[in-house]
Amino acid sequence: MTIGEAVGERILKLCKDRNLTVNKLATISGITQSTLNNIVSRRNHSTTVSTIQKICDGLEITILDFFSDPIFEHLEPEIK
């Protein structure tokens, strides 16, 4: 799994756990719906840390909470 795929899946899991739609998360995070939809649908392959921080702010979690998930344990190398 790539980092982009893992980030998208993590966002979807967090939304499901909190009974939020992706569009609602975009609104409370202050990012556009198209940006968040592109991340979770894997059309965006280079999400910035700043965008992830905004998502975390909207979810009221830390960035450490975001990345503290087994999905990030076995990522494919970015350099091949």
C-alpha positions in Angstrom: 0.0 0.0 0.0 1.3 3.5 -0.8 1.2 6.4 1.6 -1.5 8.1 -0.5 -3.7 5.0 -0.3 -3.1 4.7 3.5 -4.0 8.4 4.1 -7.2 8.0 2.1 -8.2 4.9 3.9 -7.4 6.4 7.3 -9.6 9.5 6.5 -12.5 7.2 5.5 -12.1 5.1 8.7 -12.0 8.2 10.9 -15.1 9.6 9.1 -16.9 6.3 9.6 -15.9 6.1 13.3 -17.4 9.6 13.8 -20.4 9.1 11.6 -19.2 12.0 9.3 -19.4 12.3 5.6 -16.3 13.2 3.7 -18.1 16.5 2.6 -18.9 17.4 6.3 -15.2 16.7 7.2 -14.1 19.0 4.4 -16.4 21.8 5.7 -15.3 21.5 9.4 -11.6 21.2 8.3 -11.7 24.3 6.1 -10.6 22.5 2.9 -12.5 22.2 -0.3 -14.7 19.2 -0.8 -12.9 18.5 -4.1 -9.5 18.4 -2.3 -10.7 15.9 0.2 -12.6 13.8 -2.4 -9.4 13.7 -4.4 -7.4 12.4 -1.4 -9.9 9.7 -0.4 -10.4 8.6 -4.0 -6.6 8.4 -4.6 -6.6 11.0 -7.4 -4.3 13.2 -5.2 -0.9 11.5 -4.8 0.9 14.2 -2.8 -1.2 15.4 0.1 0.6 18.0 2.1 1.2 17.8 5.8 -0.6 21.1 6.1 -3.7 19.6 4.6 -3.5 16.5 6.9 -3.1 18.9 9.9 -6.3 20.7 8.8 -8.1 17.4 8.6 -6.8 16.5 12.1 -8.0 19.9 13.4 -11.4 19.3 12.0 -11.5 15.9 13.7 -10.1 17.3 16.9 -7.2 14.9 16.9 -3.4 15.3 16.8 -1.4 14.4 13.8 0.2 11.7 15.9 -3.3 10.3 16.5 -3.8 10.3 12.7 -0.7 8.4 11.9 -1.0 6.1 15.0 -2.7 3.3 13.1 -1.5 -0.1 11.8 -2.3 0.9 8.2 0.9 3.0 8.2 3.1 0.1 9.4 3.9 -1.6 6.1 4.0 1.0 3.3 5.6 0.6 0.0 8.8 2.5 -0.4 8.4 5.8 -2.3 11.9 5.4 -3.9 12.1 2.3 -6.1 
